[in-house]
Amino acid sequence: MNPRYLFRKLISTWQLACFRGETIVTCYFRQLKDIFTKAGIEVTKENKKEIDKIIQHIVGLENKHCPEVWREVKKKISEDEQGFVAELKNAWTKHR
């Protein structure tokens, strides 16, 4: 099968999912395992979307692409990791 066709099909599927609000920006979750542990959050398939929305809200980049969000998350953690963990834990506790 033509690689360009497959790429276009993948992009169109992703765009449709975005339109429906089904996308979950979790590309940076694996780098945050320690942060989630410190915040007492167990990431599951079912709660990834909620956690992602909370993180996007914390960094002030709601509905943005993964690289943009990850850049801000790294900046916030490097400035004040304990503050980020506390804010995430507090937001998650309120959410549940």
BALOVO-289753 format. One line per field, with one value per residue: residue number from 0; x, y, z of N, C-alpha, C in turn. Coordinates in Angstrom, 2 decimals. Example, Ala and Ser with C-alpha at 12.3 -4.5 7.8 and 13.67 -1.06 7.14 Angstrom:
# residues 2
seq <- [0  1]
npx <- [13.19  12.85]
npy <- [-5.69  -2.25]
npz <- [7.80  7.08]
capx <- [12.30  13.67]
capy <- [-4.50  -1.06]
capz <- [7.80  7.14]
cpx <- [13.20  12.90]
cpy <- [-3.30  0.03]
cpz <- [7.80  7.87]
# end
This chain:
# residues 96
seq <- [0  1  2  3  4  5  6  7  8  9  10  11  12  13  14  15  16  17  18  19  20  21  22  23  24  25  26  27  28  29  30  31  32  33  34  35  36  37  38  39  40  41  42  43  44  45  46  47  48  49  50  51  52  53  54  55  56  57  58  59  60  61  62  63  64  65  66  67  68  69  70  71  72  73  74  75  76  77  78  79  80  81  82  83  84  85  86  87  88  89  90  91  92  93  94  95]
npx <- [0.84  0.42  2.58  2.08  -0.69  -1.46  -0.44  -1.99  -4.50  -4.19  -3.77  -6.23  -7.97  -7.06  -7.66  -10.44  -10.97  -10.05  -11.91  -14.16  -13.48  -12.02  -9.34  -6.41  -3.90  -1.18  1.48  3.59  3.28  4.74  7.16  6.45  6.10  7.29  6.39  3.62  3.54  4.50  2.41  0.45  -1.15  -2.63  -2.24  -4.51  -6.05  -8.61  -8.60  -6.81  -7.53  -8.81  -6.73  -4.93  -6.35  -6.36  -3.60  -3.08  -4.64  -3.30  -0.85  -1.81  -2.50  -4.81  -6.32  -4.19  -1.41  0.64  3.60  3.74  2.41  4.02  6.45  5.82  5.12  7.57  9.03  7.62  7.96  10.75  11.09  9.63  9.22  8.00  5.85  4.41  3.72  2.13  0.06  -1.01  -1.80  -3.72  -5.61  -6.38  -7.48  -9.68  -11.07  -11.93]
npy <- [-1.18  2.28  4.49  7.25  7.40  5.92  7.60  9.94  8.89  8.22  10.79  12.02  10.45  11.08  13.83  13.74  12.52  14.55  16.53  15.39  15.54  13.52  13.10  12.48  13.95  12.53  12.09  12.84  11.56  9.29  10.39  11.59  9.81  9.66  12.06  11.65  9.56  10.85  12.62  10.93  9.72  7.31  6.40  5.43  3.77  4.69  7.13  8.85  10.93  12.82  13.49  14.57  16.85  18.28  18.76  20.31  22.51  23.43  24.32  26.23  25.83  24.85  22.41  22.14  21.06  18.18  18.64  21.38  21.52  19.76  21.16  23.38  22.07  20.87  23.22  24.36  22.36  22.40  24.90  24.76  21.99  20.74  22.45  22.10  19.38  19.50  21.17  19.60  17.33  18.46  19.43  17.02  15.67  17.32  16.93  14.28]
npz <- [0.00  -0.61  1.03  1.37  1.12  3.39  5.38  4.96  5.53  8.22  9.32  8.66  10.17  12.74  12.76  12.64  15.09  16.75  16.16  17.23  19.84  21.03  21.32  23.20  24.88  25.67  25.38  26.96  29.35  30.17  30.95  33.26  35.34  37.94  39.00  39.02  40.88  43.18  43.50  44.16  42.25  40.29  37.09  34.68  31.89  31.81  33.22  32.01  30.25  31.88  33.65  31.84  30.99  33.40  33.77  31.48  32.13  34.43  33.38  31.72  29.04  27.46  25.36  23.52  21.42  22.04  22.14  22.80  25.27  26.80  26.78  28.39  30.76  31.48  31.96  34.11  36.06  36.34  37.45  39.88  41.26  43.50  43.94  41.56  41.79  44.10  43.21  41.16  42.61  44.33  42.45  41.27  43.45  44.01  41.66  41.73]
capx <- [0.00  1.15  2.82  1.41  -2.09  -1.58  -0.21  -3.17  -5.59  -3.90  -4.02  -7.66  -8.57  -6.70  -8.42  -11.82  -10.99  -9.92  -13.19  -15.09  -12.99  -11.60  -7.89  -5.84  -2.50  -0.49  2.82  4.56  2.93  5.79  8.19  5.93  5.78  7.68  5.49  2.34  3.73  4.58  1.08  -0.48  -2.09  -2.41  -2.73  -5.13  -6.63  -9.87  -8.47  -5.79  -8.10  -9.04  -5.42  -4.39  -7.05  -5.88  -2.24  -3.19  -5.16  -2.25  0.15  -2.50  -2.52  -5.88  -6.56  -2.99  -0.70  1.53  4.90  3.54  2.08  5.19  7.43  5.40  5.19  8.99  9.42  6.98  8.61  12.12  10.99  9.12  8.66  7.08  4.64  3.66  3.16  1.05  -1.06  -1.59  -2.47  -4.90  -6.59  -6.87  -8.34  -10.94  -11.75  -12.56]
capy <- [0.00  3.53  5.13  8.56  7.13  5.54  8.79  10.80  8.23  8.38  12.20  12.30  9.78  11.87  15.08  13.41  12.30  15.88  17.20  14.78  15.75  12.23  12.97  12.59  14.31  11.85  11.71  13.16  10.87  8.36  11.17  12.11  8.71  10.05  13.15  11.03  8.82  11.83  13.22  9.88  9.47  6.11  6.65  4.28  4.07  5.39  8.48  9.63  12.14  13.79  13.93  15.43  18.14  18.96  19.24  21.41  23.66  23.90  25.08  27.29  25.52  23.89  22.00  22.36  19.86  17.59  19.30  22.67  21.24  19.17  22.23  24.16  21.20  20.80  24.52  24.50  21.42  22.86  26.08  24.41  20.64  20.49  23.24  21.43  18.15  19.89  21.68  18.45  16.50  19.19  19.45  15.66  15.37  18.05  16.36  13.00]
capz <- [0.00  -0.74  2.33  1.44  1.37  4.79  6.20  4.84  6.23  9.65  9.67  8.60  11.33  13.90  12.70  13.00  16.54  17.36  15.98  18.18  21.20  21.55  21.43  24.54  24.74  26.76  24.94  28.00  30.58  30.61  31.62  34.52  36.27  39.30  39.43  39.35  42.11  44.27  43.68  44.58  41.15  39.49  35.74  34.03  30.59  32.03  33.78  31.31  29.66  32.96  34.12  30.79  31.08  34.60  33.50  30.53  32.87  35.33  32.61  30.97  27.60  27.23  23.97  22.69  21.01  23.04  22.34  23.47  26.67  27.44  26.97  29.56  31.94  31.87  32.51  35.42  36.97  36.62  38.32  41.21  41.17  44.62  43.69  40.50  42.36  45.02  42.41  40.47  43.62  44.77  41.37  41.10  44.60  43.80  40.51  42.07]
cpx <- [0.89  1.34  2.15  -0.08  -2.31  -1.41  -1.43  -4.35  -5.42  -4.21  -5.51  -8.40  -8.30  -7.50  -9.87  -11.94  -10.88  -11.26  -14.21  -14.67  -12.48  -10.10  -7.44  -4.35  -1.74  0.93  3.87  4.30  4.05  6.92  7.74  5.60  6.12  6.77  4.14  2.43  3.76  3.22  0.04  -1.52  -1.68  -3.05  -3.27  -5.67  -7.89  -9.70  -7.45  -6.33  -8.31  -7.71  -4.81  -5.04  -6.58  -4.49  -2.28  -3.70  -4.08  -1.23  -0.49  -2.52  -3.58  -6.10  -5.40  -2.36  0.33  2.87  4.79  3.29  3.31  6.25  7.09  5.46  6.63  9.45  8.89  7.65  10.02  12.12  10.59  8.43  7.65  5.77  3.77  2.98  1.98  -0.17  -1.78  -2.38  -3.78  -5.99  -7.20  -7.82  -9.69  -11.76  -12.51  -13.68]
cpy <- [1.25  4.20  6.50  8.41  6.79  6.73  9.71  10.21  8.38  9.80  12.49  11.64  10.58  13.17  14.84  13.21  13.63  16.61  16.68  15.00  14.48  12.12  13.19  12.84  13.70  11.47  11.96  12.39  9.95  9.11  11.67  11.02  9.07  11.13  12.57  10.25  9.77  12.47  12.20  9.56  8.21  6.35  5.36  4.74  4.93  6.83  9.36  10.96  13.22  14.35  14.90  16.81  18.95  19.54  20.40  22.67  24.27  24.75  26.15  27.08  24.48  23.67  22.32  21.02  19.45  18.33  20.64  22.46  20.71  20.23  23.05  23.35  21.11  22.09  24.69  23.59  21.89  24.07  25.70  23.05  20.37  21.24  22.60  20.17  18.49  20.38  20.54  17.58  17.17  19.18  18.06  15.28  16.06  17.43  15.09  13.26]
cpz <- [0.00  0.63  2.46  1.73  2.85  5.71  6.17  5.59  7.75  10.10  9.66  9.76  12.59  13.92  13.08  14.51  17.27  17.30  16.99  19.64  21.84  21.76  22.85  24.36  25.91  26.39  26.02  29.30  31.07  31.31  32.98  35.54  37.71  39.85  39.83  40.66  43.31  44.56  44.11  43.52  40.41  38.12  35.15  32.67  30.75  32.51  33.06  30.79  30.73  33.48  33.11  30.84  32.28  34.37  32.53  31.23  33.78  34.57  31.73  29.47  27.30  25.73  23.04  22.34  22.05  23.21  23.08  24.97  27.40  27.71  28.23  30.84  32.42  32.51  33.92  36.45  37.32  37.53  39.74  41.16  42.28  44.44  42.62  41.03  43.27  44.25  41.69  41.45  44.08  43.71  41.17  42.24  44.46  42.68  40.86  43.00]
# end
